[in-house]
């Protein structure tokens, strides 16, 4: 591993730790911020939440999802919210830092 690659992995790991600590704290307090309209639109169209389970999606794409942040926000559609939250939980349970 090159020194540059090692440094990038260190920085990424530090970001993951900070992001997860903030997300967990806000989620436990019930104060996750609302997704802005652009993020909400992307989430609703990017993820196949109406046709595929979070587990199926994670099985296909989880290894590439190194910076998943969609579960750090609340959404107006409760079904979309639940799907995104479950996906985040699956990724974290697999050891992926989201």
C-alpha positions as CSV (number, residue, x, y, z in Angstrom):
1,X,0.0,0.0,0.0
2,X,1.3,3.4,-0.9
3,X,1.7,6.1,1.7
4,X,-0.8,8.2,-0.1
5,X,-3.4,5.4,-0.1
6,X,-2.7,4.7,3.5
7,X,-3.3,8.4,4.4
8,X,-6.5,8.4,2.4
9,X,-7.8,5.4,4.3
10,X,-6.9,7.0,7.6
11,X,-8.8,10.2,6.7
12,X,-11.8,8.2,5.5
13,X,-11.9,6.2,8.7
14,X,-11.7,9.4,10.8
15,X,-14.6,10.9,8.7
16,X,-16.6,7.7,9.2
17,X,-16.1,7.8,13.0
18,X,-17.2,11.4,13.2
19,X,-20.2,11.0,11.0
20,X,-21.4,7.9,12.8
21,X,-21.0,9.5,16.2
22,X,-23.0,12.5,15.1
23,X,-25.7,10.5,13.4
24,X,-26.1,8.2,16.4
25,X,-26.3,11.0,18.8
26,X,-28.9,12.9,16.8
27,X,-30.9,9.7,16.1
28,X,-31.0,8.8,19.8
29,X,-32.2,12.3,20.6
30,X,-34.8,12.1,17.8
31,X,-33.4,15.2,16.2
32,X,-32.1,14.1,12.9
33,X,-32.3,17.1,10.5
34,X,-34.8,17.1,7.7
35,X,-33.5,16.3,4.3
36,X,-33.5,19.3,2.0
37,X,-35.8,19.0,-1.1
38,X,-32.9,18.1,-3.4
39,X,-31.7,15.2,-1.1
40,X,-35.2,14.0,-0.7
41,X,-35.8,13.9,-4.4
42,X,-32.4,12.1,-5.0
43,X,-33.2,9.5,-2.3
44,X,-36.7,8.9,-3.8
45,X,-35.4,8.4,-7.3
46,X,-31.9,6.9,-6.8
47,X,-32.7,4.1,-4.5
48,X,-35.2,1.3,-5.5
49,X,-37.0,1.5,-2.2
50,X,-40.4,0.6,-3.7
51,X,-39.2,-2.5,-5.6
52,X,-36.2,-3.9,-3.6
53,X,-35.5,-4.6,0.0
54,X,-32.7,-2.8,1.8
55,X,-31.0,-6.2,2.3
56,X,-31.1,-7.0,-1.4
57,X,-29.7,-3.6,-2.3
58,X,-27.0,-3.9,0.3
59,X,-26.0,-7.3,-1.0
60,X,-25.5,-5.9,-4.5
61,X,-24.0,-2.5,-3.7
62,X,-22.9,-2.5,-0.1
63,X,-19.2,-3.1,-0.7
64,X,-19.1,0.1,-2.8
65,X,-21.1,2.3,-0.3
66,X,-18.3,3.8,1.7
67,X,-19.9,7.1,2.5
68,X,-23.6,6.3,3.0
69,X,-25.3,9.4,4.6
70,X,-28.9,9.1,3.6
71,X,-29.9,7.7,7.1
72,X,-28.6,10.9,8.7
73,X,-31.7,12.8,7.7
74,X,-35.5,12.6,8.1
75,X,-37.8,12.3,5.1
76,X,-41.4,13.2,4.6
77,X,-42.4,9.8,3.3
78,X,-42.3,7.3,6.3
79,X,-41.7,4.3,4.0
80,X,-38.7,5.9,2.3
81,X,-37.4,6.9,5.8
82,X,-37.7,3.4,7.0
83,X,-36.0,1.9,4.0
84,X,-33.1,4.3,4.1
85,X,-32.7,3.7,7.9
86,X,-32.7,0.0,7.5
87,X,-30.2,0.1,4.7
88,X,-27.9,2.2,7.0
89,X,-28.3,-0.3,9.8
90,X,-27.5,-3.2,7.5
91,X,-24.3,-1.5,6.2
92,X,-23.2,-0.7,9.8
93,X,-23.9,-4.3,10.9
94,X,-21.7,-5.6,8.1
95,X,-18.9,-3.5,9.4
96,X,-19.2,-0.9,6.7
97,X,-18.6,2.5,8.2
98,X,-21.5,4.6,6.9
